[in-house]
Amino acid sequence: MTTWNVAAAQYAPRPDDVAANVSHHLKFIATAAREQIDVLLFPEFSLTGFHSPDSCLVSPDSTLFAPITLAAQQHKMTIIAGLSLPAPGGMMSAGLIFLPDGTRQLCLQNTAQHICEINGLPVMQDKLIGTGSQRIALSVSRSLPEDLWAQKEASLYMCGRFVSELSWTAEVVDMQHCAFENHVAVLQVNHAVAPDNQTAVGRSACWDEQGQLIVRAEAGELLVVARRKDNGWHGEVIPLR
């Protein structure tokens, strides 16, 4: 089996500054490229910040994101970043997927499954990316997807929602249960800091198909890397550099 390298970018969004967040994403992407990462997952709202003012509600097809599109092509990497999109009564969380062929797709939270495209970008309907033994079930804003069948067709489940200090223990139980019951590895990425931009959170982690912990980070900005080889999953924490 070919080695498959995936990573969670434990990231702290820059508030109210999309351009700064794009530049900061590129630092993570450069580190991931040196580690030969195939798929890189950022947490929700990584591009826009938690509490996005109207000025930060950037269209997903914006040229602001062109450097990330180019990086995905150059490194042959699938990159999944988080942003806010306007929705009735407020905002919704979305995953902006940059594919190695230079195209983009959107993954929306489960309440917006009826949307097929936004500004010409296709919206994933089954929340599955990749093929064969490298198929991923993706969730952008909640710990467990409603469509559990998607996990059964995937070999990895990736989740990018914010997890607070208080809810972490329950989240770990959910992730382990998800992995074991669906026989799917789970990669959970968390923000490096809480929405107040002061409290350290972190603890991004990966579990194998039996629900056994492969790797877990502590606080700070870093990459949590999981590599699948013939003898199973192996993990490591890579500092941002």
N, C-alpha and C positions, 0 to 999 in steps of 0.2 A: 504494500500500500504506500502511495506517495505521502510524504509528510505534509500535514495540513496545519498551518500556523494561523491562529486567530488571537485577537487581543482586545482588551477593554481599556479605553483611554480614561483613566480617572482624572477628571478635568474640572477646573474651576472657571465658570464663565465670567467674562468681563462684563459688568452691568452696562446696559444702554450703549453698546459700541460693537456693532456687527463687524465692522472692518477689523477691529482689534481681535475679535474672536476668530475671524478667518485666519489672520496671521498666526494666532496662537495654535489653531488647529494644525497649521503647517509644521510647527515644531514637533508635535506629536506624530504627525505622518512621517516626517523625516526619521525620527527615532524608530518608528515601526518598520520603515523600509530597510533600515540597517539590520533589523531582526528578521527580515524576509517574511513579513506578515502578509497573509492573503486577504483577511477580512478584519477591519478595524471598526469598533463600535464606540461611539461617544454617548454620553448620557443625554437625556431629554433636555431641550432648551439650550444645548451647548453653543449654538450659534447666536442666539438672541438674548440669553439670560432668562432668569426666572420670571421677573415682573417686567415684561417688555412694554415700553410705551409705544404709542402709535408709530413713532419714528423708527422703531426697531422691527416693525412687522414688514419684513422684506419679502418680496415675491420669491418663491422657490426657484424661478428661472432667472433670477437676477444675475447680472454680470459680476456682482460682488463675489459670487461663489466660484467664478471661473478658475482661480488658482487651485481650488480643491479639485475641480474637474480635471485640470491638467495633471495634478499630482496623482490622481487615481489612474490616469492613462500611463504616465511615466513609470509608475511603480507596479502596474498591473495589479492594483489593489482595489477591493470593494470597501468603500468608506461610508459609514452610516452616521450622520450627524443629526442633532436635534434642533428644532426651531418651533416658533409659535406661528400659528395661522389664525386669522380672524374667524370667528364662529358666532352664531346667534347667541347673544347674551354674554359674550366675552371672547376668550381665545381657546384654541385647542392645541394639543401637542401633536407634532408630526415628526416623522423621521425622513430626512432627505438623503437619499441613497445615490452615491456617486459610483458609477460602474466603470470597470476598466476600459470599456469601449468608448468612453467619453459622454455617455448619456446619463440622465438623472431620472429617478423615480421617487414617488412619495409613498410613505406608509403612514396611515392615519390611525388614531385611536379607534377602538371598536365601535364607538357611537357614530362614526362617520363612514360606515362601510358603503353607504349608498352613493358616495361621490366617486366618479370614474376618472376625472382629471381636474387639475387646477392649473390655469394659465398654460395649458397645452402639455403639462407633464402628466404622464399616466400615474394613476393611484393603484397600488397593489391591492388586488381583491382577495388573494388567498394568503398573503403575508408569508410567502415562501420564496426564498431566493437561493440560487445555486442549483446544481444538478447532482444526481447520483449520490455517492457517499459524502458529498460536501454540500448537502442541502440544509438550509437554515430556516427555522421558524422564528419570526421577528415580532417583538412586542415593544412599542415605544413608550407606553405610559402606564402600564399596569403589570403586576408581577406574573399573573397567569392569564393566558389568552382564553377567550371564550370558546374558540374553535380548537378543542384538544386534538381533533383528528389531524390538524396541521403538524403537531408535534410528532405524531406517529409516522408521518412521511418524511421527517427530518432526522438528521443525526446530531443536530445542535440547536438549542433554543437560546436566543440572545434577547436580553431584556435591558432597557436603558432608563428606567424610571428612577426618580429620586427616592431614596430610602432614608428615613430619619433615624436618629440614635434610638428613639423609643420603640420603633417598629422593627428594628434590625433582627431581633431574636425570632420573631414570628416570620419574618421574610426568609430566614435561613431554613426554617422548617418547611415552608412552602417550596423553596427551591429543591431541597433534598427529596421531598415527596414527588415533585414534578419529574425529577430525573429518574427516580426509581420506578414510579408507576408507568411512565411512558418510555422507559429505556432510552433516554436521550440525554446527552451531555447538556449542561446549562452554564451559560456565561452571563453573569450579572455585573453590569457596570454602574457605579454610583458616582455622585459628585464628590469632588475633593473637599468642598465646603457646603454648608447649609445655605438656604436662601438669604440669611442675614450676612453672608460673606465673612463670617467670623468663626462659626463652630465647625471644627473638623469632623468630617463624616467618614468618607472613604469606605474601606473594607470591600472593595470590588473583589469578586471571587469566581471560581469555576468549579463545578462538580462533574464527576463522570457519570456514566449511564447507570451505575449502581447507587448514586447519591453520595459517593465518597468525595470528600473535599480534595481537589487537586492543588489549588493554590488560592491564597487570600492575601490581599494587601492590608496595610494599615492606613494611616492618613497620608495626605500629600498628593501632588500631581505626579503621575507615573503610568506605566503600562503594566497591566496584568496579562501575561502571555500564556496561552495554552497551546501545546503542540501535540497533535495526534500522530502517533507512529504505529508500526506493526504491533508493538507490545503495549499499546494503550496510550492514555493521555499523560503528559508531563507538563508541569507549570513552573513559571518563574516570574519574579517581579523585576521590571526594568525601569531604572530611574530616567526621568526626562533629561535629555542632553542634546 
